[in-house]
């Protein structure tokens, strides 16, 4: 009997750790101070906190410029417990592949003519692969830099410990510094939950997510180039193997290629 109890305790322990509740999520938005002003950059902050339940809510945000001002919301903004559970899972597992439907996007929303990022090929893959994005991101050659903009930091408090989830600048795409993984992990729970007055330029809105995914698909088109190179180097492969990409691993191929 004692042995059985010990086994159950060992099985249960990691589940308890994994299921710890999130105590708060803190978002800071800093607007660029260009040209520099007397009072420095304008800073907005909002904290979603637990009120004794598993959901988080915010009743106000703050705006600090000349002095800190508290702005009460017309009604509380709530992050539901189901959303937090998924977010907690994604953070804990360092999720690096995302299905479109996990992000609330249908493939028919992507690759439209009005996008800033027009893909060469029809979008058919419904999985976002962070490894492929990070490899292709390094092969882009047209950097752009713009002054102004904003930065966003997101922190999570869990079991008394604070951890940074996102550190984003509005110029990250132009400088090829975008941390897509962190942005996609946090996006679902903040979607349409940041007041417009905080100056994020719709970063966490559905429209911005779709534009971000279009950018992803445009970036990872470089994989097609290297897959063609892989096929040329392996002429013994059959047409069927090439068509369904048998034995193809983009990350492994690029690692070997760059040795």
ChimeraX commands (.cxc) that place a marker at each C-alpha (Angstrom):
marker #1 position 0.00,0.00,0.00 radius 0.5
marker #1 position 2.79,2.41,0.89 radius 0.5
marker #1 position 4.56,1.76,-2.41 radius 0.5
marker #1 position 1.38,2.62,-4.30 radius 0.5
marker #1 position 1.04,5.93,-2.46 radius 0.5
marker #1 position 4.63,6.90,-3.23 radius 0.5
marker #1 position 4.14,6.20,-6.93 radius 0.5
marker #1 position 0.98,8.29,-7.03 radius 0.5
marker #1 position 2.73,11.19,-5.35 radius 0.5
marker #1 position 5.54,11.15,-7.89 radius 0.5
marker #1 position 3.04,11.06,-10.75 radius 0.5
marker #1 position 0.95,13.89,-9.34 radius 0.5
marker #1 position 3.78,16.29,-8.48 radius 0.5
marker #1 position 4.71,17.49,-12.00 radius 0.5
marker #1 position 1.03,17.92,-12.83 radius 0.5
marker #1 position 0.63,20.23,-9.85 radius 0.5
marker #1 position 3.63,22.31,-10.89 radius 0.5
marker #1 position 2.47,22.47,-14.50 radius 0.5
marker #1 position -1.02,23.54,-13.46 radius 0.5
marker #1 position -0.03,26.44,-11.21 radius 0.5
marker #1 position -2.30,29.43,-11.72 radius 0.5
marker #1 position -1.06,32.63,-13.33 radius 0.5
marker #1 position -1.34,35.48,-10.84 radius 0.5
marker #1 position -1.05,38.42,-13.25 radius 0.5
marker #1 position -0.03,39.57,-16.71 radius 0.5
marker #1 position 1.53,43.00,-16.98 radius 0.5
marker #1 position 1.79,44.97,-20.25 radius 0.5
marker #1 position 3.91,48.09,-20.70 radius 0.5
marker #1 position 3.81,50.21,-23.86 radius 0.5
marker #1 position 6.44,52.90,-24.36 radius 0.5
marker #1 position 5.98,55.39,-27.19 radius 0.5
marker #1 position 9.14,56.55,-28.92 radius 0.5
marker #1 position 10.55,59.84,-27.65 radius 0.5
marker #1 position 11.73,61.21,-31.02 radius 0.5
marker #1 position 12.59,64.01,-31.07 radius 0.5
marker #1 position 13.35,63.97,-27.34 radius 0.5
marker #1 position 10.86,65.85,-25.19 radius 0.5
marker #1 position 11.25,67.50,-21.83 radius 0.5
marker #1 position 9.34,64.82,-19.97 radius 0.5
marker #1 position 10.71,61.76,-21.77 radius 0.5
marker #1 position 8.69,59.02,-23.48 radius 0.5
marker #1 position 5.02,58.45,-22.79 radius 0.5
marker #1 position 4.49,55.15,-20.94 radius 0.5
marker #1 position 1.24,53.18,-20.67 radius 0.5
marker #1 position 0.74,50.20,-18.37 radius 0.5
marker #1 position -2.08,47.74,-17.76 radius 0.5
marker #1 position -2.15,44.81,-15.34 radius 0.5
marker #1 position -4.52,41.84,-15.61 radius 0.5
marker #1 position -4.74,40.36,-12.12 radius 0.5
marker #1 position -6.51,37.52,-10.38 radius 0.5
marker #1 position -9.44,38.49,-8.19 radius 0.5
marker #1 position -9.68,35.17,-6.40 radius 0.5
marker #1 position -10.70,33.30,-9.55 radius 0.5
marker #1 position -8.72,31.59,-12.32 radius 0.5
marker #1 position -9.48,34.39,-14.78 radius 0.5
marker #1 position -7.59,37.70,-14.87 radius 0.5
marker #1 position -9.11,41.15,-15.24 radius 0.5
marker #1 position -8.09,44.81,-15.52 radius 0.5
marker #1 position -10.21,47.75,-14.33 radius 0.5
marker #1 position -7.89,50.56,-15.43 radius 0.5
marker #1 position -4.64,51.45,-17.18 radius 0.5
marker #1 position -2.08,54.11,-16.36 radius 0.5
marker #1 position -0.55,56.82,-18.52 radius 0.5
marker #1 position 2.71,58.39,-17.39 radius 0.5
marker #1 position 4.09,61.47,-19.11 radius 0.5
marker #1 position 4.31,64.59,-17.02 radius 0.5
marker #1 position 2.83,62.62,-14.14 radius 0.5
marker #1 position 1.20,59.25,-13.70 radius 0.5
marker #1 position -2.52,59.24,-14.47 radius 0.5
marker #1 position -4.93,56.41,-13.75 radius 0.5
marker #1 position -7.62,55.88,-16.40 radius 0.5
marker #1 position -10.63,53.80,-15.38 radius 0.5
marker #1 position -12.06,51.51,-18.06 radius 0.5
marker #1 position -15.77,51.66,-18.91 radius 0.5
marker #1 position -15.95,47.96,-18.04 radius 0.5
marker #1 position -13.34,45.42,-16.89 radius 0.5
marker #1 position -11.29,43.63,-19.55 radius 0.5
marker #1 position -11.20,39.91,-18.74 radius 0.5
marker #1 position -8.83,37.14,-19.82 radius 0.5
marker #1 position -10.80,33.94,-19.34 radius 0.5
marker #1 position -9.43,30.88,-17.53 radius 0.5
marker #1 position -9.62,28.70,-20.67 radius 0.5
marker #1 position -7.42,31.17,-22.54 radius 0.5
marker #1 position -4.95,31.25,-19.66 radius 0.5
marker #1 position -4.76,27.46,-19.53 radius 0.5
marker #1 position -3.79,27.28,-23.20 radius 0.5
marker #1 position -1.33,30.15,-22.80 radius 0.5
marker #1 position 0.23,28.49,-19.75 radius 0.5
marker #1 position 0.66,25.28,-21.75 radius 0.5
marker #1 position 2.28,27.11,-24.67 radius 0.5
marker #1 position 4.72,28.96,-22.39 radius 0.5
marker #1 position 5.64,25.81,-20.43 radius 0.5
marker #1 position 6.29,23.75,-23.58 radius 0.5
marker #1 position 7.98,26.64,-25.45 radius 0.5
marker #1 position 5.61,26.00,-28.32 radius 0.5
marker #1 position 7.34,26.39,-31.67 radius 0.5
marker #1 position 4.71,25.13,-34.12 radius 0.5
marker #1 position 1.24,26.64,-34.37 radius 0.5
marker #1 position -1.78,25.50,-36.37 radius 0.5
marker #1 position -3.74,28.31,-37.94 radius 0.5
marker #1 position -6.95,27.30,-36.19 radius 0.5
marker #1 position -5.12,27.47,-32.83 radius 0.5
marker #1 position -4.58,31.15,-33.62 radius 0.5
marker #1 position -8.18,31.62,-34.74 radius 0.5
marker #1 position -7.26,32.18,-38.40 radius 0.5
marker #1 position -8.59,30.43,-41.50 radius 0.5
marker #1 position -6.22,29.86,-44.42 radius 0.5
marker #1 position -8.70,31.71,-46.67 radius 0.5
marker #1 position -7.85,34.91,-44.73 radius 0.5
marker #1 position -4.24,34.77,-45.94 radius 0.5
marker #1 position -2.44,35.67,-49.16 radius 0.5
marker #1 position -5.02,38.27,-50.20 radius 0.5
marker #1 position -4.03,40.96,-52.73 radius 0.5
marker #1 position -4.37,43.80,-50.20 radius 0.5
marker #1 position -1.64,42.37,-47.96 radius 0.5
marker #1 position 1.68,44.18,-47.65 radius 0.5
marker #1 position 3.43,40.81,-48.09 radius 0.5
marker #1 position 2.42,39.19,-51.36 radius 0.5
marker #1 position 3.52,35.57,-51.56 radius 0.5
marker #1 position 4.89,34.07,-54.77 radius 0.5
marker #1 position 3.16,30.74,-54.18 radius 0.5
marker #1 position -0.35,29.88,-53.06 radius 0.5
marker #1 position -0.53,29.41,-49.30 radius 0.5
marker #1 position -1.42,25.79,-48.51 radius 0.5
marker #1 position 0.54,24.92,-45.35 radius 0.5
marker #1 position -1.61,25.48,-42.25 radius 0.5
marker #1 position 1.21,25.15,-39.73 radius 0.5
marker #1 position 3.50,27.97,-38.58 radius 0.5
marker #1 position 7.02,26.62,-38.01 radius 0.5
marker #1 position 9.24,28.93,-35.97 radius 0.5
marker #1 position 12.47,27.10,-36.94 radius 0.5
marker #1 position 11.78,27.64,-40.65 radius 0.5
marker #1 position 10.96,31.30,-40.04 radius 0.5
marker #1 position 14.14,31.94,-38.04 radius 0.5
marker #1 position 16.30,30.34,-40.72 radius 0.5
marker #1 position 14.70,32.26,-43.58 radius 0.5
marker #1 position 14.69,35.50,-41.57 radius 0.5
marker #1 position 18.48,35.42,-41.62 radius 0.5
marker #1 position 18.57,35.23,-45.42 radius 0.5
marker #1 position 16.65,38.45,-46.06 radius 0.5
marker #1 position 18.75,41.32,-47.34 radius 0.5
marker #1 position 16.59,44.45,-47.42 radius 0.5
marker #1 position 16.63,46.03,-44.00 radius 0.5
marker #1 position 14.48,49.04,-43.23 radius 0.5
marker #1 position 14.63,51.37,-40.27 radius 0.5
marker #1 position 12.12,53.98,-39.25 radius 0.5
marker #1 position 12.16,56.45,-36.40 radius 0.5
marker #1 position 9.36,56.71,-33.91 radius 0.5
marker #1 position 7.10,53.78,-33.19 radius 0.5
marker #1 position 6.61,51.99,-29.89 radius 0.5
marker #1 position 7.84,49.11,-27.78 radius 0.5
marker #1 position 5.83,46.54,-25.82 radius 0.5
marker #1 position 6.94,44.43,-22.87 radius 0.5
marker #1 position 4.77,41.67,-21.41 radius 0.5
marker #1 position 5.54,40.00,-18.08 radius 0.5
marker #1 position 3.81,37.13,-16.29 radius 0.5
marker #1 position 3.66,36.57,-12.56 radius 0.5
marker #1 position 3.28,32.93,-11.57 radius 0.5
marker #1 position 3.91,31.29,-8.20 radius 0.5
marker #1 position 5.54,34.52,-6.98 radius 0.5
marker #1 position 8.06,34.64,-9.84 radius 0.5
marker #1 position 8.03,37.17,-12.67 radius 0.5
marker #1 position 9.13,36.23,-16.20 radius 0.5
marker #1 position 9.29,38.23,-19.42 radius 0.5
marker #1 position 7.10,36.81,-22.17 radius 0.5
marker #1 position 7.55,39.42,-24.91 radius 0.5
marker #1 position 9.90,42.28,-25.70 radius 0.5
marker #1 position 8.72,43.77,-28.99 radius 0.5
marker #1 position 9.59,46.93,-30.94 radius 0.5
marker #1 position 7.52,48.14,-33.85 radius 0.5
marker #1 position 10.63,48.20,-36.04 radius 0.5
marker #1 position 11.57,44.54,-35.36 radius 0.5
marker #1 position 10.26,43.30,-38.71 radius 0.5
marker #1 position 12.27,45.85,-40.68 radius 0.5
marker #1 position 15.42,44.93,-38.77 radius 0.5
marker #1 position 14.77,41.14,-38.95 radius 0.5
marker #1 position 14.65,40.96,-35.15 radius 0.5
marker #1 position 11.06,39.76,-34.81 radius 0.5
marker #1 position 10.55,37.21,-32.02 radius 0.5
marker #1 position 7.63,35.53,-33.77 radius 0.5
marker #1 position 7.41,32.68,-31.28 radius 0.5
marker #1 position 6.84,34.94,-28.27 radius 0.5
marker #1 position 4.41,37.13,-30.17 radius 0.5
marker #1 position 2.26,34.18,-31.28 radius 0.5
marker #1 position 2.27,32.67,-27.78 radius 0.5
marker #1 position 0.94,35.86,-26.18 radius 0.5
marker #1 position -1.26,37.11,-29.04 radius 0.5
marker #1 position -4.41,34.98,-28.43 radius 0.5
marker #1 position -4.91,36.11,-24.83 radius 0.5
marker #1 position -4.26,39.80,-25.57 radius 0.5
marker #1 position -6.22,39.95,-28.82 radius 0.5
marker #1 position -8.49,43.03,-28.68 radius 0.5
marker #1 position -7.73,43.43,-24.95 radius 0.5
marker #1 position -5.34,46.40,-25.07 radius 0.5
marker #1 position -7.10,49.81,-25.07 radius 0.5
marker #1 position -6.53,51.78,-28.30 radius 0.5
marker #1 position -5.33,54.74,-26.25 radius 0.5
marker #1 position -2.22,52.80,-25.23 radius 0.5
marker #1 position -0.73,53.25,-28.70 radius 0.5
marker #1 position 0.07,49.68,-29.77 radius 0.5
marker #1 position -1.24,50.47,-33.27 radius 0.5
marker #1 position -3.47,47.39,-33.18 radius 0.5
marker #1 position -0.57,45.00,-32.51 radius 0.5
marker #1 position -2.82,42.41,-30.86 radius 0.5
marker #1 position -5.83,42.80,-33.16 radius 0.5
marker #1 position -7.01,40.10,-35.56 radius 0.5
marker #1 position -6.08,42.22,-38.60 radius 0.5
marker #1 position -2.51,42.65,-37.35 radius 0.5
marker #1 position -2.25,38.91,-36.72 radius 0.5
marker #1 position -3.29,38.15,-40.30 radius 0.5
marker #1 position -0.71,40.63,-41.63 radius 0.5
marker #1 position 1.93,39.04,-39.38 radius 0.5
marker #1 position 1.10,35.57,-40.71 radius 0.5
marker #1 position 1.32,36.87,-44.29 radius 0.5
marker #1 position 4.79,38.14,-43.42 radius 0.5
marker #1 position 5.66,34.68,-42.07 radius 0.5
marker #1 position 4.55,32.94,-45.29 radius 0.5
marker #1 position 6.42,35.46,-47.44 radius 0.5
marker #1 position 9.57,34.95,-45.37 radius 0.5
marker #1 position 9.52,31.14,-45.42 radius 0.5
marker #1 position 9.26,31.02,-49.20 radius 0.5
marker #1 position 13.05,30.74,-49.05 radius 0.5
marker #1 position 12.53,27.09,-48.00 radius 0.5
marker #1 position 11.27,26.32,-51.51 radius 0.5
marker #1 position 14.56,27.53,-52.98 radius 0.5
marker #1 position 16.62,25.24,-50.75 radius 0.5
marker #1 position 14.28,22.30,-51.28 radius 0.5
marker #1 position 14.88,22.60,-55.04 radius 0.5
marker #1 position 18.61,22.62,-54.30 radius 0.5
marker #1 position 18.17,19.48,-52.16 radius 0.5
marker #1 position 16.37,17.73,-55.03 radius 0.5
marker #1 position 19.14,18.62,-57.50 radius 0.5
marker #1 position 21.73,17.17,-55.12 radius 0.5
marker #1 position 19.77,13.91,-54.82 radius 0.5
marker #1 position 18.87,12.91,-58.41 radius 0.5
marker #1 position 18.12,9.31,-57.36 radius 0.5
marker #1 position 14.90,10.45,-55.66 radius 0.5
marker #1 position 11.61,9.57,-57.37 radius 0.5
marker #1 position 9.05,12.13,-58.47 radius 0.5
marker #1 position 6.66,10.84,-55.82 radius 0.5
marker #1 position 9.28,11.32,-53.07 radius 0.5
marker #1 position 9.96,14.85,-54.27 radius 0.5
marker #1 position 6.27,15.69,-54.48 radius 0.5
marker #1 position 5.49,14.67,-50.90 radius 0.5
marker #1 position 8.91,15.83,-49.56 radius 0.5
marker #1 position 10.05,12.45,-48.23 radius 0.5
marker #1 position 13.13,12.81,-46.02 radius 0.5
marker #1 position 13.08,16.61,-46.11 radius 0.5
marker #1 position 13.96,18.50,-42.90 radius 0.5
marker #1 position 14.64,22.16,-43.54 radius 0.5
marker #1 position 16.46,22.82,-40.26 radius 0.5
marker #1 position 18.76,19.80,-40.61 radius 0.5
marker #1 position 19.51,20.59,-44.25 radius 0.5
marker #1 position 20.49,24.20,-43.49 radius 0.5
marker #1 position 22.65,23.12,-40.54 radius 0.5
marker #1 position 24.54,20.64,-42.75 radius 0.5
marker #1 position 24.73,23.09,-45.63 radius 0.5
marker #1 position 26.33,25.78,-43.48 radius 0.5
marker #1 position 29.04,23.52,-42.01 radius 0.5
marker link #1:1,2 radius 0.2
marker link #1:2,3 radius 0.2
marker link #1:3,4 radius 0.2
marker link #1:4,5 radius 0.2
marker link #1:5,6 radius 0.2
marker link #1:6,7 radius 0.2
marker link #1:7,8 radius 0.2
marker link #1:8,9 radius 0.2
marker link #1:9,10 radius 0.2
marker link #1:10,11 radius 0.2
marker link #1:11,12 radius 0.2
marker link #1:12,13 radius 0.2
marker link #1:13,14 radius 0.2
marker link #1:14,15 radius 0.2
marker link #1:15,16 radius 0.2
marker link #1:16,17 radius 0.2
marker link #1:17,18 radius 0.2
marker link #1:18,19 radius 0.2
marker link #1:19,20 radius 0.2
marker link #1:20,21 radius 0.2
marker link #1:21,22 radius 0.2
marker link #1:22,23 radius 0.2
marker link #1:23,24 radius 0.2
marker link #1:24,25 radius 0.2
marker link #1:25,26 radius 0.2
marker link #1:26,27 radius 0.2
marker link #1:27,28 radius 0.2
marker link #1:28,29 radius 0.2
marker link #1:29,30 radius 0.2
marker link #1:30,31 radius 0.2
marker link #1:31,32 radius 0.2
marker link #1:32,33 radius 0.2
marker link #1:33,34 radius 0.2
marker link #1:34,35 radius 0.2
marker link #1:35,36 radius 0.2
marker link #1:36,37 radius 0.2
marker link #1:37,38 radius 0.2
marker link #1:38,39 radius 0.2
marker link #1:39,40 radius 0.2
marker link #1:40,41 radius 0.2
marker link #1:41,42 radius 0.2
marker link #1:42,43 radius 0.2
marker link #1:43,44 radius 0.2
marker link #1:44,45 radius 0.2
marker link #1:45,46 radius 0.2
marker link #1:46,47 radius 0.2
marker link #1:47,48 radius 0.2
marker link #1:48,49 radius 0.2
marker link #1:49,50 radius 0.2
marker link #1:50,51 radius 0.2
marker link #1:51,52 radius 0.2
marker link #1:52,53 radius 0.2
marker link #1:53,54 radius 0.2
marker link #1:54,55 radius 0.2
marker link #1:55,56 radius 0.2
marker link #1:56,57 radius 0.2
marker link #1:57,58 radius 0.2
marker link #1:58,59 radius 0.2
marker link #1:59,60 radius 0.2
marker link #1:60,61 radius 0.2
marker link #1:61,62 radius 0.2
marker link #1:62,63 radius 0.2
marker link #1:63,64 radius 0.2
marker link #1:64,65 radius 0.2
marker link #1:65,66 radius 0.2
marker link #1:66,67 radius 0.2
marker link #1:67,68 radius 0.2
marker link #1:68,69 radius 0.2
marker link #1:69,70 radius 0.2
marker link #1:70,71 radius 0.2
marker link #1:71,72 radius 0.2
marker link #1:72,73 radius 0.2
marker link #1:73,74 radius 0.2
marker link #1:74,75 radius 0.2
marker link #1:75,76 radius 0.2
marker link #1:76,77 radius 0.2
marker link #1:77,78 radius 0.2
marker link #1:78,79 radius 0.2
marker link #1:79,80 radius 0.2
marker link #1:80,81 radius 0.2
marker link #1:81,82 radius 0.2
marker link #1:82,83 radius 0.2
marker link #1:83,84 radius 0.2
marker link #1:84,85 radius 0.2
marker link #1:85,86 radius 0.2
marker link #1:86,87 radius 0.2
marker link #1:87,88 radius 0.2
marker link #1:88,89 radius 0.2
marker link #1:89,90 radius 0.2
marker link #1:90,91 radius 0.2
marker link #1:91,92 radius 0.2
marker link #1:92,93 radius 0.2
marker link #1:93,94 radius 0.2
marker link #1:94,95 radius 0.2
marker link #1:95,96 radius 0.2
marker link #1:96,97 radius 0.2
marker link #1:97,98 radius 0.2
marker link #1:98,99 radius 0.2
marker link #1:99,100 radius 0.2
marker link #1:100,101 radius 0.2
marker link #1:101,102 radius 0.2
marker link #1:102,103 radius 0.2
marker link #1:103,104 radius 0.2
marker link #1:104,105 radius 0.2
marker link #1:105,106 radius 0.2
marker link #1:106,107 radius 0.2
marker link #1:107,108 radius 0.2
marker link #1:108,109 radius 0.2
marker link #1:109,110 radius 0.2
marker link #1:110,111 radius 0.2
marker link #1:111,112 radius 0.2
marker link #1:112,113 radius 0.2
marker link #1:113,114 radius 0.2
marker link #1:114,115 radius 0.2
marker link #1:115,116 radius 0.2
marker link #1:116,117 radius 0.2
marker link #1:117,118 radius 0.2
marker link #1:118,119 radius 0.2
marker link #1:119,120 radius 0.2
marker link #1:120,121 radius 0.2
marker link #1:121,122 radius 0.2
marker link #1:122,123 radius 0.2
marker link #1:123,124 radius 0.2
marker link #1:124,125 radius 0.2
marker link #1:125,126 radius 0.2
marker link #1:126,127 radius 0.2
marker link #1:127,128 radius 0.2
marker link #1:128,129 radius 0.2
marker link #1:129,130 radius 0.2
marker link #1:130,131 radius 0.2
marker link #1:131,132 radius 0.2
marker link #1:132,133 radius 0.2
marker link #1:133,134 radius 0.2
marker link #1:134,135 radius 0.2
marker link #1:135,136 radius 0.2
marker link #1:136,137 radius 0.2
marker link #1:137,138 radius 0.2
marker link #1:138,139 radius 0.2
marker link #1:139,140 radius 0.2
marker link #1:140,141 radius 0.2
marker link #1:141,142 radius 0.2
marker link #1:142,143 radius 0.2
marker link #1:143,144 radius 0.2
marker link #1:144,145 radius 0.2
marker link #1:145,146 radius 0.2
marker link #1:146,147 radius 0.2
marker link #1:147,148 radius 0.2
marker link #1:148,149 radius 0.2
marker link #1:149,150 radius 0.2
marker link #1:150,151 radius 0.2
marker link #1:151,152 radius 0.2
marker link #1:152,153 radius 0.2
marker link #1:153,154 radius 0.2
marker link #1:154,155 radius 0.2
marker link #1:155,156 radius 0.2
marker link #1:156,157 radius 0.2
marker link #1:157,158 radius 0.2
marker link #1:158,159 radius 0.2
marker link #1:159,160 radius 0.2
marker link #1:160,161 radius 0.2
marker link #1:161,162 radius 0.2
marker link #1:162,163 radius 0.2
marker link #1:163,164 radius 0.2
marker link #1:164,165 radius 0.2
marker link #1:165,166 radius 0.2
marker link #1:166,167 radius 0.2
marker link #1:167,168 radius 0.2
marker link #1:168,169 radius 0.2
marker link #1:169,170 radius 0.2
marker link #1:170,171 radius 0.2
marker link #1:171,172 radius 0.2
marker link #1:172,173 radius 0.2
marker link #1:173,174 radius 0.2
marker link #1:174,175 radius 0.2
marker link #1:175,176 radius 0.2
marker link #1:176,177 radius 0.2
marker link #1:177,178 radius 0.2
marker link #1:178,179 radius 0.2
marker link #1:179,180 radius 0.2
marker link #1:180,181 radius 0.2
marker link #1:181,182 radius 0.2
marker link #1:182,183 radius 0.2
marker link #1:183,184 radius 0.2
marker link #1:184,185 radius 0.2
marker link #1:185,186 radius 0.2
marker link #1:186,187 radius 0.2
marker link #1:187,188 radius 0.2
marker link #1:188,189 radius 0.2
marker link #1:189,190 radius 0.2
marker link #1:190,191 radius 0.2
marker link #1:191,192 radius 0.2
marker link #1:192,193 radius 0.2
marker link #1:193,194 radius 0.2
marker link #1:194,195 radius 0.2
marker link #1:195,196 radius 0.2
marker link #1:196,197 radius 0.2
marker link #1:197,198 radius 0.2
marker link #1:198,199 radius 0.2
marker link #1:199,200 radius 0.2
marker link #1:200,201 radius 0.2
marker link #1:201,202 radius 0.2
marker link #1:202,203 radius 0.2
marker link #1:203,204 radius 0.2
marker link #1:204,205 radius 0.2
marker link #1:205,206 radius 0.2
marker link #1:206,207 radius 0.2
marker link #1:207,208 radius 0.2
marker link #1:208,209 radius 0.2
marker link #1:209,210 radius 0.2
marker link #1:210,211 radius 0.2
marker link #1:211,212 radius 0.2
marker link #1:212,213 radius 0.2
marker link #1:213,214 radius 0.2
marker link #1:214,215 radius 0.2
marker link #1:215,216 radius 0.2
marker link #1:216,217 radius 0.2
marker link #1:217,218 radius 0.2
marker link #1:218,219 radius 0.2
marker link #1:219,220 radius 0.2
marker link #1:220,221 radius 0.2
marker link #1:221,222 radius 0.2
marker link #1:222,223 radius 0.2
marker link #1:223,224 radius 0.2
marker link #1:224,225 radius 0.2
marker link #1:225,226 radius 0.2
marker link #1:226,227 radius 0.2
marker link #1:227,228 radius 0.2
marker link #1:228,229 radius 0.2
marker link #1:229,230 radius 0.2
marker link #1:230,231 radius 0.2
marker link #1:231,232 radius 0.2
marker link #1:232,233 radius 0.2
marker link #1:233,234 radius 0.2
marker link #1:234,235 radius 0.2
marker link #1:235,236 radius 0.2
marker link #1:236,237 radius 0.2
marker link #1:237,238 radius 0.2
marker link #1:238,239 radius 0.2
marker link #1:239,240 radius 0.2
marker link #1:240,241 radius 0.2
marker link #1:241,242 radius 0.2
marker link #1:242,243 radius 0.2
marker link #1:243,244 radius 0.2
marker link #1:244,245 radius 0.2
marker link #1:245,246 radius 0.2
marker link #1:246,247 radius 0.2
marker link #1:247,248 radius 0.2
marker link #1:248,249 radius 0.2
marker link #1:249,250 radius 0.2
marker link #1:250,251 radius 0.2
marker link #1:251,252 radius 0.2
marker link #1:252,253 radius 0.2
marker link #1:253,254 radius 0.2
marker link #1:254,255 radius 0.2
marker link #1:255,256 radius 0.2
marker link #1:256,257 radius 0.2
marker link #1:257,258 radius 0.2
marker link #1:258,259 radius 0.2
view
